[in-house]
């Protein structure tokens, strides 16, 4: 089987370097281009003849780079933070117009996905929820895209009969009515807790990531999924046949 050609944007960054090494070690993939800041992205993407583009650049560039990849006929996998639901919808609409697909992935960790799925289940039963996310001191965006995505999934699960009113205490940053607290400290890597409370009890869901290796299986699954996807989905759960 021919290796899947992948163009990596942000190839010299922490995540980009990891992804390039990961792909080079897997016979099912080929790094067709490793592009970074200062490179001519449109020219580099076109010359790569890549089927899928992996964006691991900086927060806030996901929509721009996703559209750039789509216009070049390359299917985007967006792993950078800051891609809103509206941004995702715009990418999805353009991809369908071009008969392409892709994926926006707030977090490539499979463990985070299962935490989010459990959080969505718990949100239907517990009235109060808050998120605490911790990262290393060099992470620029706060709260993290993962925490915001978790809040969106909690809010979505709450909608309908029995959903609480939008009167959660204003602690931390409210996102879709869910308080999100961001911690940036040396010695931390990537950690998230979701705390729920009800009469006489609390429930804590926690995920700890100790290194970038946790992203490996999710990155490979996302690239394989995007290669044949219709439209631009959201979350690593798409690769697990979740809806």
PAFISE-571176 format. One record per residue (C-alpha): residue number from 0; residue in one letter; x, y, z. Coordinates in pm, 1 decimal, decimal comma, m for minus. Layout:
BEGIN
[r NUM 'a' [X Y Z]],
...
This chain:
BEGIN
[r 0 'x' [0,0 0,0 0,0]],
[r 1 'x' [129,5 344,7 m91,8]],
[r 2 'x' [229,0 564,1 204,1]],
[r 3 'x' [m1,8 854,2 284,8]],
[r 4 'x' [169,6 1180,8 191,4]],
[r 5 'x' [145,5 1437,3 471,5]],
[r 6 'x' [243,4 1803,8 473,0]],
[r 7 'x' [331,3 1921,9 826,3]],
[r 8 'x' [284,5 2290,4 913,4]],
[r 9 'x' [478,6 2402,9 1221,1]],
[r 10 'x' [730,9 2127,0 1165,0]],
[r 11 'x' [1005,4 2280,5 1381,5]],
[r 12 'x' [792,2 2337,6 1690,0]],
[r 13 'x' [760,2 2103,8 1986,4]],
[r 14 'x' [458,5 1917,4 1850,2]],
[r 15 'x' [562,4 1948,7 1486,7]],
[r 16 'x' [903,7 1792,1 1550,9]],
[r 17 'x' [739,6 1507,7 1739,1]],
[r 18 'x' [486,9 1450,9 1460,4]],
[r 19 'x' [752,8 1447,1 1187,3]],
[r 20 'x' [958,6 1187,9 1376,0]],
[r 21 'x' [644,3 981,7 1439,8]],
[r 22 'x' [547,6 980,1 1071,4]],
[r 23 'x' [898,5 902,0 952,8]],
[r 24 'x' [901,0 589,8 1170,8]],
[r 25 'x' [571,5 459,3 1027,2]],
[r 26 'x' [581,1 297,9 682,0]],
[r 27 'x' [219,8 398,1 625,7]],
[r 28 'x' [309,2 768,7 610,2]],
[r 29 'x' [550,0 993,9 423,9]],
[r 30 'x' [641,1 1350,0 527,0]],
[r 31 'x' [595,1 1519,1 190,3]],
[r 32 'x' [685,3 1863,7 328,0]],
[r 33 'x' [798,3 1999,5 664,8]],
[r 34 'x' [703,9 2368,4 665,4]],
[r 35 'x' [755,5 2625,9 936,0]],
[r 36 'x' [757,2 2998,7 1008,1]],
[r 37 'x' [917,6 3193,1 724,2]],
[r 38 'x' [836,5 2935,1 457,4]],
[r 39 'x' [607,5 3013,2 164,9]],
[r 40 'x' [314,1 2799,7 279,1]],
[r 41 'x' [103,4 2809,1 m41,3]],
[r 42 'x' [404,2 2718,5 m255,9]],
[r 43 'x' [527,1 2452,6 m13,5]],
[r 44 'x' [185,1 2291,5 16,6]],
[r 45 'x' [137,5 2285,9 m361,4]],
[r 46 'x' [483,4 2138,9 m426,1]],
[r 47 'x' [436,0 1866,5 m163,1]],
[r 48 'x' [159,4 1686,9 m352,0]],
[r 49 'x' [33,9 1587,8 m7,3]],
[r 50 'x' [m304,5 1427,8 45,3]],
[r 51 'x' [m337,2 1544,8 406,9]],
[r 52 'x' [m199,5 1852,3 584,7]],
[r 53 'x' [m125,4 1850,7 958,0]],
[r 54 'x' [m138,3 2197,5 1115,1]],
[r 55 'x' [58,5 2219,6 1440,4]],
[r 56 'x' [143,7 2589,1 1430,2]],
[r 57 'x' [18,8 2850,4 1677,3]],
[r 58 'x' [m313,9 2917,6 1844,9]],
[r 59 'x' [m556,5 3113,3 1631,7]],
[r 60 'x' [m422,0 3006,1 1290,7]],
[r 61 'x' [m630,3 2691,6 1247,7]],
[r 62 'x' [m909,7 2835,0 1034,5]],
[r 63 'x' [m670,9 3028,8 810,6]],
[r 64 'x' [m440,9 2733,7 754,6]],
[r 65 'x' [m730,9 2491,2 714,7]],
[r 66 'x' [m878,9 2699,9 433,0]],
[r 67 'x' [m534,1 2736,8 275,6]],
[r 68 'x' [m493,6 2359,6 268,8]],
[r 69 'x' [m842,9 2302,9 130,1]],
[r 70 'x' [m791,7 2552,4 m152,0]],
[r 71 'x' [m479,1 2355,5 m246,5]],
[r 72 'x' [m680,5 2033,8 m255,6]],
[r 73 'x' [m522,1 1904,5 65,5]],
[r 74 'x' [m732,4 1759,7 348,4]],
[r 75 'x' [m660,9 1941,9 677,0]],
[r 76 'x' [m606,1 1796,5 1022,1]],
[r 77 'x' [m600,2 2098,0 1253,3]],
[r 78 'x' [m423,4 2033,8 1582,5]],
[r 79 'x' [m358,9 2392,5 1684,7]],
[r 80 'x' [m573,5 2560,0 1951,7]],
[r 81 'x' [m831,4 2829,6 1897,6]],
[r 82 'x' [m1056,2 2674,7 1632,0]],
[r 83 'x' [m1407,6 2773,3 1741,2]],
[r 84 'x' [m1726,4 2589,4 1655,3]],
[r 85 'x' [m1799,8 2860,4 1397,7]],
[r 86 'x' [m1452,4 2815,5 1247,6]],
[r 87 'x' [m1511,2 2441,3 1232,1]],
[r 88 'x' [m1844,1 2494,6 1056,6]],
[r 89 'x' [m1679,6 2723,0 798,5]],
[r 90 'x' [m1409,7 2465,0 726,8]],
[r 91 'x' [m1671,4 2191,7 699,0]],
[r 92 'x' [m1881,2 2393,2 454,1]],
[r 93 'x' [m1584,3 2474,1 230,3]],
[r 94 'x' [m1458,6 2116,0 237,8]],
[r 95 'x' [m1797,2 1986,5 124,2]],
[r 96 'x' [m1804,2 2239,9 m158,4]],
[r 97 'x' [m1468,3 2102,3 m273,1]],
[r 98 'x' [m1566,7 1737,9 m211,1]],
[r 99 'x' [m1297,1 1709,5 53,8]],
[r 100 'x' [m1280,6 1630,2 424,0]],
[r 101 'x' [m1066,4 1678,1 730,3]],
[r 102 'x' [m1068,8 1699,9 1107,1]],
[r 103 'x' [m1027,9 1958,5 1382,3]],
[r 104 'x' [m867,4 1797,1 1688,5]],
[r 105 'x' [m854,4 2002,2 2010,7]],
[r 106 'x' [m655,3 1717,2 2168,9]],
[r 107 'x' [m502,9 1406,9 2008,0]],
[r 108 'x' [m497,2 1205,8 2332,5]],
[r 109 'x' [m733,8 909,7 2338,4]],
[r 110 'x' [m749,4 937,8 2718,0]],
[r 111 'x' [m876,1 1295,6 2694,8]],
[r 112 'x' [m1147,0 1185,2 2453,7]],
[r 113 'x' [m1273,2 921,0 2696,3]],
[r 114 'x' [m1263,5 1176,3 2980,4]],
[r 115 'x' [m1476,9 1409,3 2768,9]],
[r 116 'x' [m1722,8 1135,0 2687,5]],
[r 117 'x' [m1756,9 1052,7 3057,2]],
[r 118 'x' [m1796,1 1424,2 3134,9]],
[r 119 'x' [m2080,1 1455,2 2885,6]],
[r 120 'x' [m2255,9 1161,0 3049,9]],
[r 121 'x' [m2206,5 1307,7 3398,4]],
[r 122 'x' [m2328,0 1651,2 3287,7]],
[r 123 'x' [m2675,4 1508,9 3228,5]],
[r 124 'x' [m2701,7 1411,5 3595,5]],
[r 125 'x' [m2500,9 1672,5 3789,0]],
[r 126 'x' [m2613,0 2033,8 3800,4]],
[r 127 'x' [m2273,2 2190,4 3875,9]],
[r 128 'x' [m1944,6 2143,0 3690,6]],
[r 129 'x' [m1608,3 2320,7 3676,8]],
[r 130 'x' [m1288,0 2251,0 3483,0]],
[r 131 'x' [m930,5 2293,9 3605,2]],
[r 132 'x' [m655,9 2260,6 3345,3]],
[r 133 'x' [m282,1 2274,2 3416,8]],
[r 134 'x' [0,2 2314,9 3165,8]],
[r 135 'x' [367,9 2400,9 3153,5]],
[r 136 'x' [464,5 2766,4 3191,3]],
[r 137 'x' [547,5 2807,4 2821,5]],
[r 138 'x' [199,7 2731,1 2689,3]],
[r 139 'x' [76,8 3058,1 2540,5]],
[r 140 'x' [m301,3 3012,7 2526,6]],
[r 141 'x' [m511,8 2997,0 2841,0]],
[r 142 'x' [m753,2 2834,5 2889,6]],
[r 143 'x' [m640,0 2551,3 2666,3]],
[r 144 'x' [m833,6 2446,4 2360,0]],
[r 145 'x' [m892,3 2110,6 2526,2]],
[r 146 'x' [m1058,3 2270,5 2829,0]],
[r 147 'x' [m1279,3 2489,6 2610,3]],
[r 148 'x' [m1376,8 2188,9 2400,3]],
[r 149 'x' [m1464,0 1996,8 2718,2]],
[r 150 'x' [m1682,5 2286,0 2835,0]],
[r 151 'x' [m1861,3 2289,8 2498,8]],
[r 152 'x' [m1931,5 1917,0 2525,7]],
[r 153 'x' [m2065,3 1956,0 2880,3]],
[r 154 'x' [m2291,8 2243,0 2770,9]],
[r 155 'x' [m2416,5 2044,9 2471,7]],
[r 156 'x' [m2500,5 1745,8 2692,5]],
[r 157 'x' [m2692,0 1970,0 2933,4]],
[r 158 'x' [m2926,1 2116,1 2672,0]],
[r 159 'x' [m3287,8 2007,5 2686,4]],
[r 160 'x' [m3526,3 1924,7 2974,3]],
[r 161 'x' [m3358,1 1940,3 3311,1]],
[r 162 'x' [m3068,2 2162,5 3201,0]],
[r 163 'x' [m2957,8 2407,5 3472,9]],
[r 164 'x' [m3013,9 2778,3 3431,4]],
[r 165 'x' [m2719,1 2991,5 3318,6]],
[r 166 'x' [m2641,8 3109,6 3670,3]],
[r 167 'x' [m2322,6 2922,2 3755,7]],
[r 168 'x' [m2098,3 3121,1 3993,3]],
[r 169 'x' [m1860,6 3344,3 3797,6]],
[r 170 'x' [m1538,9 3172,3 3909,8]],
[r 171 'x' [m1267,6 3139,3 3650,0]],
[r 172 'x' [m1355,0 3209,5 3288,8]],
[r 173 'x' [m1706,6 3108,0 3191,9]],
[r 174 'x' [m1724,6 2918,4 2864,0]],
[r 175 'x' [m2072,5 2811,1 2756,7]],
[r 176 'x' [m2173,4 2857,4 3119,6]],
[r 177 'x' [m1899,0 2629,5 3256,8]],
[r 178 'x' [m1623,7 2784,7 3475,4]],
[r 179 'x' [m1276,1 2703,8 3340,7]],
[r 180 'x' [m960,5 2762,7 3548,1]],
[r 181 'x' [m618,3 2774,4 3380,9]],
[r 182 'x' [m292,2 2706,0 3567,1]],
[r 183 'x' [51,3 2764,7 3412,7]],
[r 184 'x' [344,7 2639,2 3621,3]],
[r 185 'x' [695,2 2499,5 3564,6]],
[r 186 'x' [702,2 2126,3 3622,2]],
[r 187 'x' [356,0 2061,3 3483,7]],
[r 188 'x' [294,2 1913,7 3138,9]],
[r 189 'x' [m74,5 1867,8 3049,2]],
[r 190 'x' [m342,8 1786,7 3306,8]],
[r 191 'x' [m717,9 1831,2 3327,7]],
[r 192 'x' [m978,9 1777,5 3597,3]],
[r 193 'x' [m1353,7 1803,7 3557,7]],
[r 194 'x' [m1538,1 1833,4 3887,4]],
[r 195 'x' [m1911,4 1768,8 3924,7]],
[r 196 'x' [m2121,4 1812,6 4236,3]],
[r 197 'x' [m2469,3 1723,2 4348,1]],
[r 198 'x' [m2649,8 1691,6 4681,8]],
[r 199 'x' [m2409,7 1520,9 4921,1]],
[r 200 'x' [m2152,3 1407,2 4665,3]],
[r 201 'x' [m1884,1 1507,1 4417,1]],
[r 202 'x' [m1739,4 1334,6 4111,7]],
[r 203 'x' [m1388,1 1407,2 3981,4]],
[r 204 'x' [m1264,7 1304,0 3637,5]],
[r 205 'x' [m890,2 1350,7 3579,8]],
[r 206 'x' [m644,5 1295,2 3298,8]],
[r 207 'x' [m265,3 1333,2 3324,6]],
[r 208 'x' [m34,1 1349,1 3026,7]],
[r 209 'x' [334,6 1300,6 3097,0]],
[r 210 'x' [480,4 1347,1 2749,7]],
[r 211 'x' [397,3 1391,7 2380,4]],
[r 212 'x' [395,1 1015,8 2322,6]],
[r 213 'x' [31,4 1021,1 2433,2]],
[r 214 'x' [m54,7 1209,6 2114,2]],
[r 215 'x' [97,3 951,1 1879,8]],
[r 216 'x' [m193,8 708,0 1828,1]],
[r 217 'x' [m439,1 994,9 1792,2]],
[r 218 'x' [m228,4 1177,7 1532,2]],
[r 219 'x' [m200,8 866,1 1315,7]],
[r 220 'x' [m571,9 788,3 1352,3]],
[r 221 'x' [m668,5 1145,7 1264,5]],
[r 222 'x' [m456,6 1146,1 948,5]],
[r 223 'x' [m600,5 813,9 833,0]],
[r 224 'x' [m953,0 938,4 898,7]],
[r 225 'x' [m902,0 1267,4 714,3]],
[r 226 'x' [m768,6 1089,9 406,5]],
[r 227 'x' [m1119,1 961,8 323,8]],
[r 228 'x' [m1346,8 1189,2 528,9]],
[r 229 'x' [m1641,2 1381,9 389,0]],
[r 230 'x' [m1655,5 1726,4 551,3]],
[r 231 'x' [m1450,1 1848,6 846,3]],
[r 232 'x' [m1541,0 1678,3 1174,1]],
[r 233 'x' [m1437,5 1767,4 1527,8]],
[r 234 'x' [m1257,4 1558,1 1785,3]],
[r 235 'x' [m1062,3 1235,3 1786,5]],
[r 236 'x' [m1387,8 1052,6 1857,7]],
[r 237 'x' [m1465,9 1071,1 1485,4]],
[r 238 'x' [m1188,4 817,1 1428,6]],
[r 239 'x' [m1354,2 583,1 1679,7]],
[r 240 'x' [m1687,5 589,0 1496,3]],
[r 241 'x' [m1838,5 819,6 1759,3]],
[r 242 'x' [m2107,4 1067,0 1658,4]],
